[in-house]
Amino acid sequence: METNDRQRREGSPKSTWLEATLHRFNFIAAMRERKQIRRVCAESLNLYRQVEIEMPQASNTDRYARVIQRRSGADADAAIEFMRRAEESFASWPIERPLNFRDIVQYMVVTDGFKADIAVDGVRSRVVDFAIDIVPQMIPADL
């Protein structure tokens, strides 16, 4: 009886092994998500720099739309809708301000993260937290 109580308190070897294994997979999934966010940031910034060279007189809004179109294959109307949603999600809260490129990339990261197959990857709720940390490190504030 005492042995069973101790095993319940300390966890059986089988449950401890399972918890350790799941923790490692969780860590691996988190590292994969962080890598994906960095990739989206780098690709988006490269696209922005290309568009900036091609459209030197264009407004930031026009550049953002072009980056969205190139990255996603969306048409002009879909790019405008994407920017509207990004603005509602990031530029209107907690303080209303003009949309910037970080907002666009942050919205890309979050929407890409939730497109994953949940049956395979599980719920990716960490994406938003990771994006808040990573996107500002990789995307300049003045774009």
C-alpha positions as semicolon CSV with decimal commas, in nm:
position;residue;x (nm);y (nm);z (nm)
1;M;0,000;0,000;0,000
2;E;0,279;0,241;0,092
3;T;0,455;0,164;-0,237
4;N;0,142;0,249;-0,440
5;D;0,101;0,583;-0,255
6;R;0,465;0,669;-0,318
7;Q;0,433;0,579;-0,686
8;R;0,126;0,802;-0,720
9;R;0,306;1,093;-0,551
10;E;0,629;1,049;-0,745
11;G;0,470;0,925;-1,066
12;S;0,518;0,580;-1,203
13;P;0,821;0,522;-1,425
14;K;0,587;0,481;-1,720
15;S;0,405;0,813;-1,664
16;T;0,733;0,995;-1,597
17;W;0,876;0,862;-1,922
18;L;0,562;0,964;-2,111
19;E;0,566;1,314;-1,962
20;A;0,936;1,355;-2,048
21;T;0,876;1,236;-2,405
22;L;0,580;1,467;-2,457
23;H;0,777;1,758;-2,312
24;R;1,055;1,695;-2,566
25;F;0,805;1,688;-2,852
26;N;0,654;2,011;-2,724
27;F;1,000;2,167;-2,723
28;I;1,067;2,043;-3,077
29;A;0,733;2,182;-3,196
30;A;0,811;2,517;-3,035
31;M;1,151;2,531;-3,203
32;R;0,989;2,446;-3,538
33;E;0,732;2,725;-3,491
34;R;1,002;2,979;-3,403
35;K;1,203;2,877;-3,712
36;Q;0,893;2,915;-3,930
37;I;0,827;3,264;-3,792
38;R;1,186;3,368;-3,864
39;R;1,153;3,233;-4,218
40;V;0,833;3,430;-4,281
41;C;0,999;3,745;-4,145
42;A;1,310;3,703;-4,361
43;E;1,109;3,626;-4,676
44;S;0,875;3,918;-4,616
45;L;1,158;4,162;-4,552
46;N;1,337;4,047;-4,869
47;L;1,016;4,094;-5,068
48;Y;0,967;4,438;-4,917
49;R;1,321;4,542;-5,014
50;Q;1,261;4,423;-5,373
51;V;0,930;4,611;-5,393
52;E;1,092;4,920;-5,242
53;I;1,349;4,922;-5,525
54;E;1,086;4,856;-5,793
55;M;0,838;5,113;-5,659
56;P;1,047;5,397;-5,509
57;Q;0,766;5,654;-5,534
58;A;0,491;5,427;-5,402
59;S;0,328;5,473;-5,064
60;N;0,391;5,227;-4,785
61;T;0,037;5,097;-4,826
62;D;0,100;5,021;-5,194
63;R;0,425;4,845;-5,105
64;Y;0,258;4,639;-4,834
65;A;-0,013;4,534;-5,078
66;R;0,247;4,430;-5,336
67;V;0,438;4,222;-5,079
68;I;0,116;4,048;-4,976
69;Q;0,030;3,980;-5,340
70;R;0,371;3,833;-5,417
71;R;0,394;3,627;-5,103
72;S;0,044;3,483;-5,117
73;G;-0,057;3,506;-5,481
74;A;-0,357;3,716;-5,376
75;D;-0,518;3,972;-5,604
76;A;-0,533;4,344;-5,520
77;D;-0,871;4,322;-5,346
78;A;-0,758;4,032;-5,126
79;A;-0,439;4,221;-5,036
80;I;-0,644;4,523;-4,927
81;E;-0,869;4,298;-4,719
82;F;-0,561;4,137;-4,563
83;M;-0,427;4,481;-4,468
84;R;-0,763;4,579;-4,320
85;R;-0,762;4,271;-4,101
86;A;-0,400;4,327;-3,999
87;E;-0,486;4,684;-3,906
88;E;-0,785;4,572;-3,699
89;S;-0,574;4,307;-3,528
90;F;-0,258;4,502;-3,456
91;A;-0,280;4,874;-3,539
92;S;-0,608;4,950;-3,363
93;W;-0,527;4,800;-3,028
94;P;-0,431;4,902;-2,765
95;I;-0,370;5,244;-2,925
96;E;-0,490;5,331;-3,273
97;R;-0,200;5,413;-3,504
98;P;-0,110;5,382;-3,872
99;L;-0,055;5,033;-4,010
100;N;0,312;4,941;-4,045
101;F;0,505;4,654;-4,203
102;R;0,553;4,481;-3,868
103;D;0,175;4,460;-3,838
104;I;0,155;4,303;-4,184
105;V;0,425;4,046;-4,107
106;Q;0,279;3,971;-3,764
107;Y;-0,058;3,903;-3,925
108;M;0,109;3,682;-4,189
109;V;0,282;3,482;-3,918
110;V;-0,035;3,432;-3,717
111;T;-0,254;3,339;-4,013
112;D;0,013;3,103;-4,149
113;G;0,045;2,943;-3,805
114;F;-0,324;2,870;-3,785
115;K;-0,338;2,724;-4,138
116;A;-0,140;2,421;-4,022
117;D;-0,317;2,089;-4,002
118;I;-0,432;2,076;-3,640
119;A;-0,458;1,697;-3,654
120;V;-0,085;1,682;-3,726
121;D;0,055;1,984;-3,544
122;G;-0,194;2,038;-3,264
123;V;-0,328;2,378;-3,171
124;R;-0,064;2,640;-3,232
125;S;-0,149;2,894;-2,966
126;R;0,218;2,976;-2,904
127;V;0,246;3,133;-3,250
128;V;0,112;3,468;-3,131
129;D;0,348;3,475;-2,832
130;F;0,647;3,379;-3,045
131;A;0,553;3,634;-3,311
132;I;0,541;3,912;-3,052
133;D;0,900;3,826;-2,958
134;I;1,049;3,748;-3,299
135;V;0,887;3,987;-3,548
136;P;1,014;4,309;-3,381
137;Q;1,364;4,163;-3,373
138;M;1,363;4,099;-3,748
139;I;1,140;4,368;-3,900
140;P;1,255;4,731;-3,865
141;A;1,007;4,965;-3,697
142;D;1,036;5,233;-3,966
143;L;0,891;5,033;-4,257
